[in-house]
Amino acid sequence: MSADNEKRDRVRELVRQVLASASSEKQEPEVYPKHLRVNSLPDEPPKDFDRDESAKSLITEDDLRGLGEGARLRVSEGVKFTPLASDIVSAKKIKLVKKEERHASLKVSSVAIGSDHGGFEMKSRLAMYLGGLGLKVRDFGTDSKASVDYPDFAHAVAQAVARRQADVGIIIDGAGIGSAMAANKVPGVLAAACYNSALATNSREHNGANVLTLGSGQNSFEEIREIVDAFLTHEISEPRHIKRVGKIRTIESQYNNRS
């Protein structure tokens, strides 16, 4: 009887140790690298507005909160104001800066988009924005904030571009780097991770990028929208840049032809 009691005590102690060990193991949150600035490109010119409300068709007094005398407000063509908002604009002499229409300068007509769980919310907002530009949008997921693996969705978007099912692709994960690595494994894809519009412009004009990868932990949605605008409104055209991209393609073909 005593031996049985000792055995039960040992079992209970083992269970307590296992439970204590399990409770002490906390799930570490995903930490993305901080936004870093490189000096390979010049700083972007200062913006000609203090606040951007160009995504809205109706401006209310709440949208003007915090704007000082003579502030510059970016708005869309045909925007409307509530009566109180109009009074505030007049009283504070707020300058309205009309957003340049992007439709005419777009270099593509269709976009494949995708994201992991970290980029899901940004992707959902971006899909609506792209649709508003008149672009055909193909969404390859993910469809929720449940944890998934970014290479799966980067691969799907990259394949769509390589198969010419879309003119360009846009992928959003936490940092934008992993998706670029995965997408660049697909023959025919030139993916660039960009965190400002200058890099996005450079990736298109100099490097012929056809996939843009973004980091939801690196930029606000307003910044992502500007990066995407730059990517979609530029393209490679100068012979010297086309020649250099051709050399990239030649390197790729050498490895693709190996058995």
C-alpha positions in Angstrom: 0.0 0.0 0.0 2.8 2.4 0.9 4.5 1.6 -2.4 1.3 2.5 -4.3 1.1 5.8 -2.5 4.7 6.6 -3.3 4.1 5.8 -7.0 1.0 8.0 -7.2 3.0 10.9 -5.5 5.7 10.5 -8.1 3.2 10.6 -10.9 1.5 13.7 -9.5 4.8 15.4 -9.2 5.7 14.6 -12.8 2.4 15.9 -14.0 2.9 19.2 -12.0 6.4 19.6 -13.6 5.0 19.0 -17.1 2.2 21.5 -16.6 4.5 24.1 -15.1 6.9 23.7 -18.1 4.1 24.1 -20.6 2.7 27.2 -18.9 6.1 28.8 -18.9 6.6 28.4 -22.6 5.0 31.6 -24.0 4.3 32.0 -27.7 6.7 34.6 -29.0 5.0 37.2 -31.3 6.4 37.6 -34.8 8.8 40.6 -34.8 9.6 42.3 -38.1 12.7 44.4 -38.6 12.4 48.1 -38.1 12.1 50.4 -41.2 15.6 51.1 -42.3 16.6 53.8 -44.8 19.4 53.2 -47.3 21.3 56.0 -49.1 21.4 54.5 -52.6 18.6 56.8 -53.7 18.0 60.4 -53.0 15.3 61.4 -50.5 11.8 61.9 -51.9 10.8 65.5 -52.4 8.6 67.1 -49.8 4.9 66.5 -50.2 2.7 69.3 -51.4 0.0 68.6 -48.8 -0.2 68.2 -45.0 -3.0 65.6 -44.9 -4.3 63.1 -47.5 -8.0 62.5 -47.6 -8.2 61.7 -51.3 -9.6 58.3 -50.7 -12.9 59.9 -49.5 -15.8 61.2 -51.5 -17.2 63.2 -48.6 -15.2 65.3 -46.2 -16.7 66.0 -42.8 -15.6 68.2 -39.9 -13.9 65.2 -38.3 -11.6 64.8 -41.3 -10.4 68.4 -40.7 -9.7 68.0 -37.0 -6.2 69.2 -36.1 -5.5 71.1 -39.3 -4.1 74.6 -38.7 -4.5 77.9 -40.5 -3.5 77.6 -44.2 -3.0 73.8 -44.0 -2.9 71.9 -47.3 -5.5 69.1 -47.7 -5.3 66.6 -50.5 -8.7 65.6 -51.9 -10.1 63.7 -54.9 -11.7 65.2 -57.9 -15.5 65.8 -57.3 -15.2 65.5 -53.5 -18.0 66.9 -51.5 -18.0 68.7 -48.1 -20.5 68.8 -45.3 -21.8 72.3 -44.5 -19.7 72.5 -41.3 -16.6 71.2 -43.1 -17.0 73.8 -45.8 -17.2 76.5 -43.1 -14.0 75.2 -41.5 -12.2 75.2 -44.8 -13.2 78.8 -45.4 -12.5 80.0 -41.9 -9.1 78.4 -41.7 -8.2 79.2 -45.3 -7.4 75.6 -45.9 -5.8 75.0 -49.3 -7.3 72.1 -51.3 -4.9 70.1 -53.4 -6.6 68.0 -56.0 -5.2 64.5 -56.4 -3.8 63.8 -59.9 -5.9 61.3 -61.7 -3.9 58.0 -62.0 -6.0 56.1 -64.5 -4.5 57.7 -67.6 -0.9 57.1 -66.5 -1.3 53.4 -65.5 1.1 51.1 -67.3 -0.9 47.9 -66.5 -4.5 46.7 -66.7 -4.4 43.7 -64.3 -2.8 42.9 -61.0 -2.4 39.7 -59.1 -2.3 40.2 -55.3 -1.6 38.0 -52.3 -0.5 38.1 -48.7 0.2 36.1 -45.6 -1.7 36.7 -42.3 0.5 39.7 -41.5 -0.4 41.4 -44.7 -4.1 40.3 -44.9 -5.6 43.6 -43.7 -3.4 45.7 -45.9 -4.1 43.5 -48.9 -7.9 43.8 -48.4 -7.7 47.6 -48.4 -5.3 47.6 -51.4 -7.6 45.4 -53.4 -10.4 47.9 -53.0 -8.1 50.8 -54.0 -6.8 49.0 -57.1 -10.4 48.2 -58.1 -11.2 51.9 -57.8 -8.4 52.6 -60.3 -10.2 50.5 -62.8 -7.7 47.6 -62.7 -8.7 43.9 -63.0 -7.6 42.4 -59.6 -7.0 38.7 -59.0 -6.7 37.9 -55.3 -4.8 34.7 -54.4 -5.3 34.9 -50.7 -4.9 34.5 -47.8 -8.5 35.2 -46.7 -8.1 35.7 -43.0 -5.7 36.6 -40.2 -5.1 32.9 -39.4 -1.4 32.0 -39.5 -0.2 30.8 -42.9 3.2 30.5 -44.8 4.1 33.4 -47.0 5.9 31.3 -49.7 2.6 29.6 -50.7 1.0 32.9 -51.6 4.1 34.5 -53.1 4.4 31.5 -55.3 0.8 31.7 -56.5 1.1 35.4 -57.4 4.4 34.9 -59.1 3.0 32.0 -61.2 0.1 34.2 -62.3 2.5 36.9 -63.5 4.9 34.4 -65.2 1.9 32.7 -67.0 0.7 36.2 -68.1 -2.5 35.8 -66.2 -1.8 39.3 -64.8 0.5 42.1 -65.9 2.1 42.6 -62.5 1.9 41.1 -59.0 1.8 42.6 -55.5 2.5 40.6 -52.4 2.4 41.8 -48.7 3.9 40.0 -45.8 5.4 41.4 -42.6 8.7 42.7 -44.0 8.4 42.1 -47.8 11.7 40.3 -48.0 10.7 36.7 -47.8 8.0 37.0 -50.4 10.5 38.6 -52.8 12.8 35.7 -52.3 10.1 33.1 -52.9 8.7 35.0 -56.0 12.1 35.3 -57.6 12.4 31.5 -57.7 9.7 31.5 -60.4 11.3 31.8 -63.9 10.3 35.0 -65.6 9.6 36.9 -62.4 11.6 39.9 -61.2 10.4 40.8 -57.7 11.5 43.8 -55.8 10.9 44.6 -52.1 10.2 48.4 -51.8 9.4 50.6 -48.9 9.2 54.0 -50.6 8.0 55.3 -54.0 11.5 56.2 -55.2 12.5 52.5 -54.9 9.3 51.4 -56.6 9.9 53.8 -59.5 13.6 52.6 -59.8 12.6 48.9 -59.7 10.3 49.5 -62.7 12.3 51.9 -64.8 15.8 50.4 -64.2 15.1 46.8 -63.3 11.9 45.9 -65.1 10.3 44.5 -62.0 7.0 42.8 -62.5 6.3 41.9 -58.9 6.2 44.3 -56.0 6.6 43.0 -52.4 5.6 45.1 -49.4 6.0 44.9 -45.6 2.9 45.6 -43.5 5.2 46.2 -40.6 7.3 48.7 -42.6 4.7 51.2 -44.0 1.4 52.7 -43.3 -1.4 52.1 -45.8 -1.0 55.7 -47.1 2.6 55.0 -47.8 1.8 51.7 -49.4 -0.7 53.4 -51.7 2.0 55.8 -52.8 4.5 53.0 -53.4 1.9 51.1 -55.5 1.0 54.2 -57.5 4.7 54.6 -58.4 5.1 51.0 -59.3 2.0 51.0 -61.6 2.7 54.3 -63.4 6.3 53.6 -64.5 7.9 51.1 -66.8 11.3 50.3 -68.3 12.0 52.0 -71.5 15.7 53.1 -71.8 17.8 50.8 -74.0 20.7 50.7 -71.4 18.3 49.4 -68.7 16.6 46.9 -71.0 20.1 45.6 -71.9 21.0 45.1 -68.3 17.7 43.3 -67.5 18.4 41.1 -70.5 21.6 40.0 -68.8 19.6 39.1 -65.7 17.4 36.9 -67.9 20.4 35.3 -69.5 21.8 34.4 -66.1 18.4 32.9 -65.2 18.2 30.8 -68.4 21.7 29.3 -67.8 20.4 27.7 -64.6 17.0 26.8 -65.9 18.6 24.8 -68.7 20.6 22.6 -66.3 19.4 19.1 -65.9 
